[in-house]
Amino acid sequence: MANAIRVLAMDGVEKAKSGHPGMPMGMADVATVLFSRFLKFDAAHPDWADRDRFILSAGHGSMLIYALLHLTGYKAATKEELSNFRQWGSKTAGHPEYGHMPGVEVTTGPLGQGLATSVGFALAERHLAAKYGDDLVDHRTWVIAGDGCLMEGVSQEAIALAGRLKLSKLTVLWDDNEITIDGKVSLSDATDQKARFKAAGWAVRAIDGHSMSEIKAALKWAQRQEKPTLIACKTKIGKGAATMEGSHKTHGAALGAAEIAATRLGLAWDHDPFELPANIEEAWRKVGRRGAKDRKKWEARLAASPQAADFTRAMRGDLPEGAFDALNAKIAELVETQPAQATRQSSGAALEQVFAAIPELVGGSADLTGSNNTFVKDTPILDAPTYEGRYVNWGIREFGMAAAMNGLALHGGVIPYGGTFMVFSDYSRPAIRLGALMGVRAIHVLTHDSIGLGEDGPTHQPVEHLAALRAIPNLLVFRPADTVEAMECWKIALETKTAPSAMALSRQKTPAVRTVAASDNLSARGAYEIKAANGEAKVTMFGTGTELALALKAAETLEAEGVATRVVSVPCFELFERQDAAYQASVIGRGTVRVAVEAAIKQGWERFIGEDGGFVGMTGFGASAPAEVLYEKFGVTAEAVVAAAKARL
């Protein structure tokens, strides 16, 4: 059965003339024992809510999971798909991609991220078990990780988090083959990985990764531990290859026709590429059917549970009925009261209105809770041993937090949000990008969004980060201008199932700009006219966040001088791009002088102002001084906006 994995892996890579056969061949024995004896799943129902989650963190070895899915009878994992490995339109992508192939739980390939995401999966399982009971939620998360995963820095954040949270249903199977692309691991690393995991609070065991009996005993041992577990599987990369077993040359290239022919002889495998002996194929199909009884018993328990409807709704990702009743009432109140406050406070106020109404919300902060305004009063902490709480103390681990948030969202039943300073989105960006690629609902609360944070200086003042985040496809980047817009943006983020969101929020106060009630969520269109011109417009001004107030003040000045000026709020570039061409043209206002103001770099604003439009913002890094001084010294003022318009009239 293990040799079937080896042969399918080398055949798929050979057909594509591209891929990584070494890891699948080396971990075939471990994977065979895991899937045939321990993994709880039903190949006929890949979305069974109480299935075990299998995460291939070493995603370059994607033929391992594709072979397993094919062998166990997943309908989508056909022989044709395996033979079409890495080709246009295939479900068997070069690295496993969530949403392409049933059975692939998470997109992996950027090393370390699968391991980090698994912390979110395991935490979601514990949280939902506390909420719904072990009858409905009782499964494990299994991870195959390689040396590259453990070298990447995010792995330390992940294992430290898992150890602190005592995620006992998380097991990492380390492919300890001592090989990287360049050669021996010893070329670049001398870490005692087993000691490292022990120090982080894990239970650790080392085995021969090619001994079926040792593998079986270790997996049984893992199920009994009260800590997360690492099983160090000593393996040979390219196990079974005729002359290349143990060679780093098997890591990232096809073995070649001659080596494959010799390997077939050595394995006594007298079958054409992608063909399987009937007895081995049936043995694997039985593995795929093995979980059907458990699934049916679980379905009966679900049907009998008084929580069935709520559990099903939450796992489907639907919001509860009336989720925004309190929020909508608050927005109506704010239009009347018009408070001046920092948009980070506005974000916190939005959370207060929805937190009780949407029990799936689970929040946290990377050690900046008070600054991010992510904590709702009296919320219990999500922690061992009960896991009932809804707030996670992530520690100073922005990357690990963002990756685990992806895992929480992918698991289902949880809508995660997490906070940090916007400048530290650089640390979490790879996980934000992967979340956007997968289309998961994770909300990143990024406060202190400009030079307006003041005295902490240029190390903490984001100037290029809005442009960098807006460059990520399928990421909704919101920069609300006041409390009403902040609440509208939160509503959109929560309603959007298929994309993550980034909330760019200010430290400093900003005046209310939405002072007239609206029947629709105006922010949902990405950009909208917030102030019409007095007569035929000569100037169109664009602004976001705290700088929208500067655009409105500049418009007042121009209007007083007889220059008809309209102002457009742009809370979300990405949503604006989804509008029809007629609406976009009406908002952009071609034929007028166009000027944008944002305390950030210009990149991306050409979409609104054209090549000749005016831009008032940053051209370099900030400085350490009070916010009002910085805005004056860097020329981000209403007067500068007026001057930019006049220069083009």
C-alpha positions as CSV (number, residue, x, y, z in Angstrom):
1,M,0.0,0.0,0.0
2,A,2.8,2.4,0.8
3,N,4.6,1.5,-2.5
4,A,1.4,2.6,-4.3
5,I,2.0,6.1,-2.9
6,R,5.6,6.0,-4.0
7,V,4.9,4.9,-7.5
8,L,2.0,7.4,-8.0
9,A,4.2,10.2,-6.7
10,M,7.1,9.4,-9.0
11,D,4.8,8.8,-12.0
12,G,3.0,12.1,-11.5
13,V,6.2,14.1,-11.2
14,E,7.7,12.3,-14.2
15,K,4.7,13.0,-16.4
16,A,4.8,16.7,-15.5
17,K,8.6,16.9,-15.7
18,S,8.2,19.0,-12.5
19,G,7.6,18.4,-8.8
20,H,9.0,16.9,-5.6
21,P,8.9,13.1,-5.5
22,G,11.4,12.6,-2.6
23,M,9.1,13.6,0.4
24,P,6.1,11.6,-0.7
25,M,8.3,8.5,-1.2
26,G,10.0,9.0,2.1
27,M,6.8,9.6,4.1
28,A,4.7,6.9,2.4
29,D,5.0,4.5,5.3
30,V,3.9,7.1,7.9
31,A,1.0,8.3,5.7
32,T,-0.2,4.7,5.1
33,V,-0.4,3.9,8.8
34,L,-2.0,7.3,9.6
35,F,-4.7,7.0,6.9
36,S,-5.4,3.3,7.2
37,R,-5.5,3.0,11.1
38,F,-5.9,6.4,12.7
39,L,-7.3,9.2,10.5
40,K,-11.1,9.7,11.0
41,F,-12.6,10.5,7.6
42,D,-15.0,9.3,5.0
43,A,-13.8,9.7,1.4
44,A,-17.4,9.9,0.2
45,H,-18.2,12.9,2.4
46,P,-15.1,15.1,2.4
47,D,-16.9,17.9,4.3
48,W,-18.0,15.8,7.3
49,A,-17.8,18.4,10.1
50,D,-16.3,16.0,12.7
51,R,-13.6,14.5,10.4
52,D,-9.9,14.7,11.4
53,R,-8.0,17.4,9.6
54,F,-4.9,16.3,7.7
55,I,-2.5,19.2,6.8
56,L,0.4,18.7,4.5
57,S,2.6,21.6,5.7
58,A,5.4,20.3,3.5
59,G,3.2,21.2,0.6
60,H,5.9,20.8,-2.0
61,G,5.3,17.1,-1.6
62,S,1.8,17.5,-2.9
63,M,1.8,14.2,-4.8
64,L,1.6,12.6,-1.3
65,I,-1.9,14.0,-0.6
66,Y,-3.1,13.6,-4.2
67,A,-2.0,10.0,-4.2
68,L,-3.8,9.4,-0.8
69,L,-7.0,11.1,-2.0
70,H,-7.0,9.0,-5.2
71,L,-6.2,5.8,-3.4
72,T,-8.9,6.2,-0.7
73,G,-11.6,7.0,-3.3
74,Y,-12.2,10.8,-3.3
75,K,-14.3,11.2,-6.4
76,A,-12.4,14.3,-7.6
77,A,-9.0,12.7,-7.3
78,T,-9.2,10.7,-10.5
79,K,-6.4,8.9,-12.3
80,E,-6.7,11.6,-15.0
81,E,-6.2,14.3,-12.4
82,L,-3.0,12.6,-11.1
83,S,-1.7,12.3,-14.7
84,N,-2.5,16.0,-15.2
85,F,-0.4,17.1,-12.2
86,R,0.7,20.7,-12.3
87,Q,-1.1,21.4,-15.6
88,W,-3.6,24.1,-16.6
89,G,-7.0,23.6,-15.1
90,S,-6.1,20.5,-13.0
91,K,-7.2,20.1,-9.4
92,T,-3.7,18.7,-8.7
93,A,-1.8,22.0,-8.5
94,G,1.9,22.2,-7.9
95,H,1.2,22.8,-4.2
96,P,-2.1,21.8,-2.5
97,E,-4.7,24.5,-2.9
98,Y,-7.8,24.8,-0.7
99,G,-11.0,24.8,-2.8
100,H,-9.5,23.0,-5.8
101,M,-9.5,19.4,-4.5
102,P,-11.8,18.0,-1.8
103,G,-9.6,16.7,1.0
104,V,-7.2,19.5,0.8
105,E,-7.9,21.4,4.0
106,V,-5.5,24.4,3.5
107,T,-3.3,25.8,0.8
108,T,0.3,25.0,1.7
109,G,3.7,25.4,0.1
110,P,5.1,28.5,1.8
111,L,6.9,26.5,4.4
112,G,5.9,26.7,8.0
113,Q,2.4,28.1,7.3
114,G,0.7,24.8,7.3
115,L,2.1,24.1,10.7
116,A,1.1,27.5,11.9
117,T,-2.4,27.2,10.4
118,S,-2.9,23.9,12.2
119,V,-2.8,25.7,15.5
120,G,-6.0,27.5,14.4
121,F,-7.6,24.2,13.3
122,A,-6.8,22.6,16.7
123,L,-7.9,25.6,18.7
124,A,-11.2,25.7,16.8
125,E,-11.9,22.1,17.6
126,R,-11.3,22.6,21.3
127,H,-13.4,25.8,21.4
128,L,-16.3,24.2,19.5
129,A,-16.1,21.0,21.6
130,A,-16.5,23.3,24.7
131,K,-19.4,25.0,23.1
132,Y,-21.3,22.1,21.5
133,G,-20.0,19.1,23.4
134,D,-17.8,16.1,22.5
135,D,-20.8,14.3,20.9
136,L,-20.7,16.8,18.1
137,V,-17.0,17.9,18.1
138,D,-14.3,15.4,18.8
139,H,-11.5,15.2,16.2
140,R,-7.8,15.6,15.8
141,T,-5.5,17.6,13.6
142,W,-2.6,15.8,12.0
143,V,0.3,17.6,10.3
144,I,3.2,16.4,8.1
145,A,6.0,18.9,8.3
146,G,9.5,18.9,7.0
147,D,12.8,20.4,8.0
148,G,12.0,23.6,6.0
149,C,8.8,24.0,8.0
150,L,10.7,23.9,11.2
151,M,13.4,26.3,10.0
152,E,11.0,29.0,9.1
153,G,10.6,31.5,11.9
154,V,6.8,31.2,12.0
155,S,7.2,27.6,13.3
156,Q,8.5,28.9,16.6
157,E,5.4,31.1,17.0
158,A,3.2,28.2,16.1
159,I,4.7,25.6,18.5
160,A,5.0,28.1,21.3
161,L,1.3,28.9,20.9
162,A,0.2,25.3,20.7
163,G,2.3,24.4,23.8
164,R,0.9,27.3,25.8
165,L,-2.7,26.4,24.8
166,K,-2.1,22.7,25.5
167,L,-3.7,21.7,22.2
168,S,-3.5,17.9,22.9
169,K,-5.3,16.9,19.8
170,L,-2.6,18.4,17.5
171,T,0.1,16.0,16.3
172,V,3.0,16.9,14.0
173,L,4.7,14.2,12.1
174,W,8.1,15.5,11.3
175,D,9.8,14.1,8.2
176,D,13.2,13.9,9.7
177,N,15.2,13.0,6.6
178,E,18.1,15.5,7.2
179,I,17.8,16.8,3.6
180,T,17.0,20.2,2.1
181,I,17.3,21.4,-1.5
182,D,21.0,22.3,-1.1
183,G,22.0,19.1,0.5
184,K,22.3,17.9,4.2
185,V,20.4,19.9,6.8
186,S,23.7,20.2,8.6
187,L,24.9,22.6,6.0
188,S,22.7,25.3,7.5
189,D,21.2,24.1,10.8
190,A,22.2,22.3,14.0
191,T,19.0,22.7,16.0
192,D,18.0,20.0,18.3
193,Q,14.3,20.1,17.2
194,K,13.1,17.5,19.7
195,A,14.5,19.6,22.6
196,R,13.0,22.7,21.0
197,F,9.5,21.2,21.0
198,K,9.9,19.9,24.5
199,A,10.9,23.3,25.7
200,A,7.7,24.7,24.1
201,G,5.5,22.3,26.1
202,W,5.1,19.4,23.6
203,A,5.3,15.7,24.2
204,V,8.0,14.3,21.8
205,R,8.8,10.8,20.5
206,A,11.3,9.7,17.9
207,I,10.7,6.7,15.6
208,D,11.9,4.8,12.6
209,G,9.7,6.3,9.9
210,H,9.8,3.2,7.8
211,S,8.8,0.8,10.6
212,M,5.1,0.2,10.5
213,S,5.0,-1.1,14.0
214,E,6.9,1.9,15.4
215,I,4.7,4.3,13.5
216,K,1.5,2.6,14.8
217,A,2.7,2.6,18.4
218,A,3.7,6.3,18.2
219,L,0.3,7.4,16.8
220,K,-1.4,5.5,19.6
221,W,0.9,7.2,22.1
222,A,0.0,10.6,20.6
223,Q,-3.7,10.0,21.2
224,R,-3.1,9.5,24.9
225,Q,-1.1,12.7,25.6
226,E,-2.3,15.8,27.3
227,K,0.0,18.0,25.3
228,P,0.5,18.6,21.6
229,T,2.7,15.9,20.2
230,L,5.7,15.8,17.9
231,I,6.7,12.5,16.3
232,A,10.1,12.7,14.8
233,C,10.0,10.2,11.9
234,K,13.5,9.3,10.8
235,T,13.1,8.7,7.1
236,K,15.1,8.4,3.8
237,I,14.1,10.9,1.2
238,G,13.1,9.2,-2.0
239,K,12.7,5.9,-0.2
240,G,12.5,3.0,-2.7
241,A,14.3,4.8,-5.5
242,A,16.8,2.4,-7.1
243,T,20.0,4.5,-6.9
244,M,18.8,7.9,-5.6
245,E,17.3,6.9,-2.2
246,G,18.5,9.3,0.4
247,S,19.8,11.9,-2.1
248,H,18.8,15.5,-2.1
249,K,18.5,15.2,-5.8
250,T,15.0,13.6,-5.3
251,H,13.7,16.6,-3.5
252,G,12.7,18.8,-6.3
253,A,13.0,17.1,-9.7
254,A,11.7,14.1,-11.6
255,L,13.6,10.9,-11.1
256,G,13.9,10.3,-14.9
257,A,12.7,7.3,-17.0
258,A,15.7,5.1,-16.3
259,E,15.6,5.6,-12.5
260,I,11.8,5.0,-12.4
261,A,12.2,1.8,-14.5
262,A,14.8,0.5,-12.1
263,T,12.7,1.5,-9.1
264,R,9.8,-0.4,-10.5
265,L,11.9,-3.5,-10.7
266,G,13.2,-3.0,-7.1
267,L,9.6,-2.6,-5.8
268,A,8.4,-5.5,-7.9
269,W,5.8,-3.1,-9.4
270,D,5.0,-4.5,-12.8
271,H,2.3,-2.0,-13.8
272,D,1.9,0.9,-16.2
273,P,2.1,4.5,-14.9
274,F,-1.0,5.4,-12.7
275,E,-2.2,1.8,-12.8
276,L,-2.7,-0.1,-9.5
277,P,-2.9,-3.9,-8.7
278,A,-6.6,-4.7,-8.0
279,N,-5.9,-6.1,-4.5
280,I,-4.0,-3.0,-3.4
281,E,-6.6,-0.7,-4.9
282,E,-9.3,-2.4,-3.0
283,A,-7.3,-2.3,0.2
284,W,-7.0,1.4,-0.1
285,R,-10.7,1.8,-1.1
286,K,-11.6,0.0,2.2
287,V,-9.6,2.6,4.0
288,G,-11.6,5.4,2.4
289,R,-14.9,3.7,3.4
290,R,-13.7,2.9,7.0
291,G,-15.1,6.1,8.5
292,A,-18.6,5.8,7.1
293,K,-20.0,4.1,10.2
294,D,-18.6,6.8,12.5
295,R,-19.9,9.5,10.2
296,K,-23.4,8.0,10.2
297,K,-23.4,7.7,14.0
298,W,-22.3,11.3,14.2
299,E,-25.1,12.4,11.9
300,A,-27.6,10.6,14.1
301,R,-26.2,12.4,17.2
302,L,-26.4,15.7,15.3
303,A,-30.0,15.1,14.2
304,A,-31.0,14.4,17.8
305,S,-29.1,17.4,19.3
306,P,-31.1,20.5,20.3
307,Q,-28.1,22.4,19.0
308,A,-28.3,20.9,15.5
309,A,-29.6,24.0,13.7
310,D,-27.2,26.4,15.4
311,F,-24.2,24.1,14.8
312,T,-25.1,23.6,11.1
313,R,-25.6,27.3,10.6
314,A,-22.3,28.2,12.3
315,M,-20.3,25.5,10.3
316,R,-21.9,26.8,7.1
317,G,-20.7,30.3,7.9
318,D,-24.1,32.0,8.0
319,L,-24.6,34.8,10.4
320,P,-27.4,34.5,13.0
321,E,-30.7,36.2,12.3
322,G,-30.7,39.8,13.6
323,A,-26.9,39.9,13.7
324,F,-26.8,43.6,12.8
325,D,-29.9,44.9,14.6
326,A,-27.9,46.6,17.4
327,L,-25.3,47.8,15.0
328,N,-27.9,49.4,12.7
329,A,-29.5,51.1,15.6
330,K,-26.2,52.4,16.7
331,I,-25.4,53.8,13.3
332,A,-28.7,55.7,13.3
333,E,-27.8,57.2,16.7
334,L,-24.3,58.2,15.6
335,V,-25.6,60.1,12.6
336,E,-27.4,62.3,15.1
337,T,-24.7,62.5,17.9
338,Q,-21.8,62.9,15.5
339,P,-19.0,62.0,17.9
340,A,-15.3,62.8,17.2
341,Q,-13.2,59.8,18.0
342,A,-10.3,57.7,16.7
343,T,-11.5,55.0,14.3
344,R,-9.8,52.4,16.4
345,Q,-12.3,53.4,19.1
346,S,-15.1,53.3,16.4
347,S,-14.0,49.7,15.6
348,G,-14.2,48.7,19.2
349,A,-17.7,50.2,19.4
350,A,-18.7,48.2,16.3
351,L,-17.5,45.0,18.0
352,E,-19.5,45.8,21.1
353,Q,-22.7,46.0,19.0
354,V,-22.2,42.6,17.2
355,F,-20.2,40.5,19.6
356,A,-23.2,39.1,21.5
357,A,-25.3,38.8,18.4
358,I,-22.6,36.7,16.5
359,P,-21.4,34.1,18.9
360,E,-19.0,32.7,16.3
361,L,-16.8,35.8,16.7
362,V,-13.5,34.9,18.3
363,G,-11.0,37.7,18.7
364,G,-7.6,38.5,20.0
365,S,-4.5,40.7,19.7
366,A,-0.8,40.4,19.3
367,D,-0.2,41.8,22.8
368,L,-1.8,45.2,21.9
369,T,-5.3,44.7,23.3
370,G,-5.7,48.1,24.8
371,S,-4.3,49.9,21.8
372,N,-6.3,47.8,19.2
373,N,-9.6,48.0,21.0
374,T,-10.3,44.4,20.2
375,F,-11.5,43.3,23.6
376,V,-15.2,43.4,24.4
377,K,-15.9,43.9,28.1
378,D,-16.3,40.7,30.2
379,T,-15.3,38.4,27.4
380,P,-13.8,35.2,28.9
381,I,-10.3,34.2,27.6
382,L,-10.1,31.3,25.2
383,D,-7.6,29.1,27.1
384,A,-6.9,25.7,28.5
385,P,-8.4,23.7,30.1
386,T,-12.0,24.7,29.2
387,Y,-11.6,26.6,25.9
388,E,-15.0,28.2,26.3
389,G,-13.8,31.8,26.0
390,R,-13.8,34.0,22.9
391,Y,-10.6,36.1,23.3
392,V,-7.1,34.8,22.5
393,N,-3.9,36.3,24.0
394,W,-1.8,35.6,21.0
395,G,1.4,37.2,22.4
396,I,3.9,39.1,20.2
397,R,3.3,36.7,17.3
398,E,1.8,38.6,14.4
399,F,2.6,36.0,11.8
400,G,1.5,33.1,14.0
401,M,-1.7,34.9,14.9
402,A,-2.6,35.6,11.3
403,A,-1.9,32.0,10.2
404,A,-3.9,30.5,13.1
405,M,-6.7,32.9,12.2
406,N,-6.8,31.3,8.7
407,G,-7.0,27.9,10.4
408,L,-9.9,29.0,12.7
409,A,-11.8,30.3,9.6
410,L,-11.0,27.2,7.5
411,H,-12.1,24.8,10.3
412,G,-15.6,26.4,10.3
413,G,-17.8,27.5,13.1
414,V,-15.5,30.4,14.0
415,I,-15.2,33.9,12.6
416,P,-11.8,35.1,13.7
417,Y,-10.4,38.7,14.1
418,G,-7.1,39.8,15.4
419,G,-5.3,43.0,16.1
420,T,-1.9,44.6,15.8
421,F,-0.4,47.9,14.7
422,M,-0.6,48.4,10.9
423,V,3.1,48.6,10.5
424,F,3.4,45.1,11.8
425,S,1.2,43.8,9.0
426,D,4.7,43.3,7.4
427,Y,5.1,40.4,9.8
428,S,1.7,38.9,9.2
429,R,1.5,39.6,5.4
430,P,2.4,36.1,4.2
431,A,-0.6,34.7,6.1
432,I,-2.8,37.5,5.1
433,R,-1.9,36.8,1.5
434,L,-2.5,33.1,1.9
435,G,-5.9,33.9,3.5
436,A,-6.8,36.0,0.4
437,L,-5.7,33.2,-1.9
438,M,-7.9,30.7,-0.1
439,G,-10.8,33.2,0.3
440,V,-11.3,32.9,4.0
441,R,-13.2,35.2,6.3
442,A,-10.6,36.5,8.7
443,I,-10.6,40.1,9.9
444,H,-7.3,41.9,10.6
445,V,-7.6,44.9,12.8
446,L,-4.7,47.2,12.0
447,T,-4.6,50.3,14.2
448,H,-2.2,53.2,14.3
449,D,-2.6,53.6,10.5
450,S,-0.5,56.6,9.6
451,I,1.9,59.3,10.8
452,G,-1.0,60.3,13.0
453,L,0.2,57.9,15.6
454,G,2.8,60.5,16.4
455,E,5.6,60.2,18.9
456,D,6.5,56.6,18.3
457,G,8.2,57.8,15.1
458,P,8.9,56.3,11.6
459,T,9.6,52.8,12.8
460,H,5.9,52.6,13.8
461,Q,4.3,54.9,11.2
462,P,3.0,53.0,8.2
463,V,3.4,55.0,4.9
464,E,3.7,52.2,2.3
465,H,1.5,49.6,4.0
466,L,-1.9,50.7,2.5
467,A,-0.5,50.4,-1.0
468,A,1.1,47.0,-0.1
469,L,-2.1,45.6,1.3
470,R,-4.2,46.9,-1.5
471,A,-1.9,45.1,-3.9
472,I,-3.0,41.7,-2.5
473,P,-5.8,40.3,-4.7
474,N,-9.0,39.4,-2.9
475,L,-8.2,41.3,0.3
476,L,-10.7,44.0,1.3
477,V,-8.7,46.9,2.7
478,F,-10.9,49.3,4.6
479,R,-9.9,52.7,5.8
480,P,-13.0,54.3,7.4
481,A,-13.3,58.0,7.9
482,D,-15.4,58.1,11.0
483,T,-17.5,56.0,13.4
484,V,-20.3,55.4,10.9
485,E,-18.0,54.3,8.2
486,A,-16.1,52.0,10.6
487,M,-19.4,50.3,11.6
488,E,-20.4,50.0,7.9
489,C,-17.0,48.4,7.1
490,W,-17.3,45.9,10.0
491,K,-20.7,44.9,8.6
492,I,-19.2,44.3,5.2
493,A,-16.3,42.3,6.6
494,L,-18.6,40.1,8.6
495,E,-21.0,39.5,5.6
496,T,-18.1,38.6,3.3
497,K,-17.5,34.8,3.4
498,T,-15.0,34.6,0.6
499,A,-12.3,37.2,1.4
500,P,-10.3,38.4,4.4
501,S,-10.5,42.0,5.5
502,A,-7.9,44.5,6.8
503,M,-9.2,47.4,8.9
504,A,-6.9,50.4,8.8
505,L,-7.7,52.4,11.9
506,S,-6.4,55.6,13.4
507,R,-4.9,56.4,16.8
508,Q,-5.9,60.0,16.7
509,K,-9.4,61.4,16.8
510,T,-11.2,62.4,13.6
511,P,-14.4,64.4,13.3
512,A,-17.7,62.9,12.2
513,V,-18.2,63.2,8.5
514,R,-21.3,61.1,8.0
515,T,-23.9,63.5,9.3
516,V,-26.9,62.5,7.1
517,A,-28.8,59.3,7.4
518,A,-28.5,56.8,4.5
519,S,-30.8,53.9,3.7
520,D,-27.9,51.9,2.3
521,N,-24.5,50.9,3.4
522,L,-22.6,53.6,1.5
523,S,-19.2,52.1,2.2
524,A,-20.3,48.8,0.5
525,R,-19.7,50.6,-2.9
526,G,-16.1,51.3,-2.0
527,A,-16.3,55.0,-2.9
528,Y,-19.2,57.4,-2.8
529,E,-19.9,61.1,-3.1
530,I,-20.1,62.4,0.5
531,K,-20.4,66.1,-0.5
532,A,-21.9,67.4,-3.8
533,A,-20.7,70.5,-5.5
534,N,-22.6,73.7,-5.4
535,G,-23.3,73.8,-9.1
536,E,-21.4,72.1,-11.9
537,A,-18.3,70.6,-10.3
538,K,-14.9,72.0,-11.2
539,V,-12.9,69.9,-8.7
540,T,-13.3,66.4,-7.3
541,M,-11.5,65.6,-4.1
542,F,-10.9,62.1,-2.7
543,G,-10.0,61.1,0.8
544,T,-9.9,58.2,3.2
545,G,-9.7,57.8,7.0
546,T,-8.6,60.8,9.0
547,E,-7.7,62.8,5.9
548,L,-11.3,62.8,4.5
549,A,-11.9,65.7,7.0
550,L,-9.1,67.6,5.3
551,A,-10.7,67.1,1.9
552,L,-14.0,68.4,3.2
553,K,-12.3,71.4,4.8
554,A,-10.5,72.2,1.6
555,A,-13.7,71.9,-0.4
556,E,-15.3,74.5,1.9
557,T,-12.5,76.9,1.2
558,L,-12.8,76.4,-2.6
559,E,-16.6,76.7,-2.5
560,A,-16.2,80.0,-0.6
561,E,-14.0,81.2,-3.4
562,G,-16.6,80.2,-6.0
563,V,-15.0,77.0,-7.2
564,A,-17.7,74.2,-7.2
565,T,-16.1,71.2,-5.5
566,R,-17.4,67.7,-4.7
567,V,-15.8,65.3,-2.2
568,V,-15.7,61.5,-2.5
569,S,-15.0,59.1,0.4
570,V,-13.0,56.0,-0.6
571,P,-13.2,53.5,2.3
572,C,-12.3,50.5,0.1
573,F,-10.6,50.4,-3.3
574,E,-11.4,46.8,-3.9
575,L,-15.2,47.2,-3.5
576,F,-15.1,50.2,-5.8
577,E,-13.6,48.0,-8.5
578,R,-16.5,45.7,-8.3
579,Q,-19.0,48.4,-9.2
580,D,-20.3,48.8,-12.8
581,A,-18.5,51.1,-15.1
582,A,-21.3,53.7,-15.1
583,Y,-21.1,54.1,-11.3
584,Q,-17.4,54.2,-11.3
585,A,-17.4,57.0,-13.9
586,S,-20.0,59.0,-11.9
587,V,-17.8,58.8,-8.8
588,I,-14.5,59.5,-10.4
589,G,-15.7,62.7,-12.0
590,R,-13.7,62.9,-15.2
591,G,-13.7,66.4,-16.7
592,T,-12.9,67.9,-13.2
593,V,-9.7,68.6,-11.6
594,R,-9.0,65.6,-9.3
595,V,-7.0,65.6,-6.1
596,A,-6.6,62.9,-3.4
597,V,-5.4,63.2,0.1
598,E,-4.1,60.3,2.2
599,A,-1.3,60.2,4.8
600,A,0.5,57.5,2.9
601,I,2.3,57.1,-0.4
602,K,0.6,57.8,-3.7
603,Q,0.8,54.4,-5.3
604,G,-2.6,53.1,-6.3
605,W,-4.3,56.5,-6.3
606,E,-3.7,56.9,-10.1
607,R,-6.9,54.9,-10.5
608,F,-8.9,57.8,-9.2
609,I,-6.9,60.9,-10.0
610,G,-5.2,59.9,-13.3
611,E,-1.6,60.6,-14.1
612,D,-2.0,64.4,-13.9
613,G,-4.1,64.5,-10.7
614,G,-3.0,66.1,-7.5
615,F,-1.9,64.0,-4.5
616,V,-1.3,65.2,-1.0
617,G,0.4,62.6,1.1
618,M,3.7,61.1,2.0
619,T,6.8,60.7,-0.2
620,G,9.1,59.2,2.5
621,F,9.1,58.0,6.0
622,G,7.6,59.9,9.0
623,A,9.3,61.3,12.1
624,S,8.9,61.4,15.8
625,A,6.7,64.3,17.0
626,P,3.1,64.9,18.0
627,A,0.6,64.1,15.2
628,E,-0.5,67.7,14.5
629,V,3.1,68.7,14.1
630,L,3.8,65.9,11.7
631,Y,0.8,66.7,9.5
632,E,1.9,70.3,9.3
633,K,5.6,69.6,8.7
634,F,4.9,67.0,6.0
635,G,2.3,69.2,4.3
636,V,-0.7,66.9,4.7
637,T,-3.1,69.8,5.3
638,A,-6.3,71.3,4.0
639,E,-4.3,74.2,2.7
640,A,-2.1,71.9,0.7
641,V,-5.1,70.2,-0.8
642,V,-6.5,73.6,-1.9
643,A,-3.2,74.5,-3.4
644,A,-3.0,71.2,-5.4
645,A,-6.5,71.9,-6.8
646,K,-5.8,75.5,-7.7
647,A,-2.5,74.6,-9.4
648,R,-4.6,72.4,-11.8
649,L,-7.6,74.6,-12.4
